[in-house]
Amino acid sequence: MSDQPQQPKQINFTIIPDDSASSPRTYSNFCSIAHTPFDFTLTFCEVMPLSEKEIKEAESEHVVRAPVRTKIVVPVQFVPNLIAALQEHWRVFSESYSNVGWNKGTGPIH
């Protein structure tokens, strides 16, 4: 038997989301991002139209509270791939729907 350590076996595979589990679809139209040296936290909220009372409160307090729908924490190493995937999907979306009017503005939509 050899005293040399065995090299780990490399396996190539593709991860495919399994929708057979009953995970609910969650709508969000606002995302707050925070980070630590180890991870990024994406906090997704749903901002609803404000009532007159909420508008007055927002004018005085300069704060609008939105219910958190979900928080997702990802390791720092995951973020560059997430950014690249979002950029690629945005490019394809923009090319596909450029005549629809969805991407007319270049600024934030929140």
C-alpha positions as CSV (number, residue, x, y, z in Angstrom):
1,M,0.0,0.0,0.0
2,S,1.2,3.5,-0.8
3,D,1.8,6.1,1.9
4,Q,0.9,8.9,-0.5
5,P,-2.4,10.7,0.4
6,Q,-5.2,10.1,-2.1
7,Q,-6.3,13.0,-4.2
8,P,-10.0,13.9,-3.8
9,K,-12.0,12.6,-6.7
10,Q,-13.4,15.4,-8.9
11,I,-17.0,15.1,-10.1
12,N,-18.6,17.4,-12.5
13,F,-22.3,18.0,-12.1
14,T,-25.1,20.5,-12.8
15,I,-27.4,21.6,-10.0
16,I,-31.1,21.8,-11.1
17,P,-33.8,23.3,-8.8
18,D,-36.3,20.7,-7.8
19,D,-39.7,22.3,-7.8
20,S,-41.4,19.1,-6.6
21,A,-41.1,20.3,-3.0
22,S,-43.9,22.6,-1.9
23,S,-42.0,25.9,-1.4
24,P,-44.2,29.0,-1.8
25,R,-43.4,31.7,-4.3
26,T,-42.8,35.0,-2.6
27,Y,-43.3,38.4,-4.2
28,S,-41.0,41.3,-3.3
29,N,-40.5,44.7,-4.9
30,F,-37.7,46.0,-2.6
31,C,-34.4,44.5,-1.5
32,S,-32.1,45.7,1.2
33,I,-28.5,44.4,1.2
34,A,-26.1,44.1,4.1
35,H,-22.8,42.3,4.5
36,T,-20.3,41.0,7.0
37,P,-16.7,39.8,6.1
38,F,-18.2,36.3,5.7
39,D,-21.6,36.7,4.0
40,F,-24.2,38.9,2.3
41,T,-27.8,39.2,3.5
42,L,-30.5,40.1,1.0
43,T,-33.7,41.2,2.8
44,F,-36.7,41.1,0.5
45,C,-39.7,43.3,1.4
46,E,-43.1,44.1,-0.2
47,V,-43.8,47.8,-0.3
48,M,-47.5,48.5,-0.8
49,P,-49.1,51.8,-1.8
50,L,-49.2,54.2,1.2
51,S,-52.4,55.5,2.8
52,E,-52.8,59.2,3.6
53,K,-51.8,58.5,7.2
54,E,-48.7,56.6,6.2
55,I,-47.7,59.4,3.8
56,K,-48.0,62.0,6.6
57,E,-45.9,59.8,8.9
58,A,-43.3,59.3,6.1
59,E,-43.1,63.0,5.6
60,S,-42.4,63.6,9.2
61,E,-40.2,60.6,10.1
62,H,-38.7,60.0,6.6
63,V,-39.2,56.3,7.1
64,V,-41.6,53.8,5.5
65,R,-41.8,50.4,7.1
66,A,-42.2,47.5,4.7
67,P,-42.9,43.9,5.8
68,V,-40.0,41.5,5.4
69,R,-41.0,38.6,3.1
70,T,-37.7,36.7,3.3
71,K,-34.1,37.0,4.2
72,I,-31.5,35.1,2.2
73,V,-27.9,34.8,3.5
74,V,-25.2,33.8,1.0
75,P,-21.5,33.3,1.5
76,V,-19.2,36.0,0.0
77,Q,-17.8,33.5,-2.5
78,F,-21.3,33.1,-4.0
79,V,-21.8,36.9,-4.7
80,P,-19.7,37.2,-7.9
81,N,-21.6,34.4,-9.6
82,L,-24.9,35.9,-8.5
83,I,-23.9,39.2,-10.0
84,A,-22.8,37.6,-13.2
85,A,-26.0,35.6,-13.5
86,L,-28.2,38.6,-12.9
87,Q,-26.2,40.7,-15.5
88,E,-26.6,37.9,-18.1
89,H,-30.3,37.5,-17.4
90,W,-30.8,41.3,-17.5
91,R,-28.9,41.4,-20.9
92,V,-31.2,38.7,-22.3
93,F,-34.3,40.3,-20.8
94,S,-33.4,43.7,-22.2
95,E,-32.8,42.3,-25.7
96,S,-36.0,40.3,-25.6
97,Y,-38.3,43.0,-24.2
98,S,-36.6,46.2,-25.4
99,N,-39.7,47.3,-27.4
100,V,-42.1,46.6,-24.5
101,G,-41.0,49.6,-22.3
102,W,-39.9,47.7,-19.2
103,N,-36.3,48.8,-19.4
104,K,-36.8,52.5,-20.5
105,G,-35.3,53.9,-17.3
106,T,-31.7,53.2,-16.1
107,G,-32.2,54.2,-12.5
108,P,-33.6,52.2,-9.6
109,I,-37.3,51.3,-9.7
110,H,-37.8,51.5,-5.9
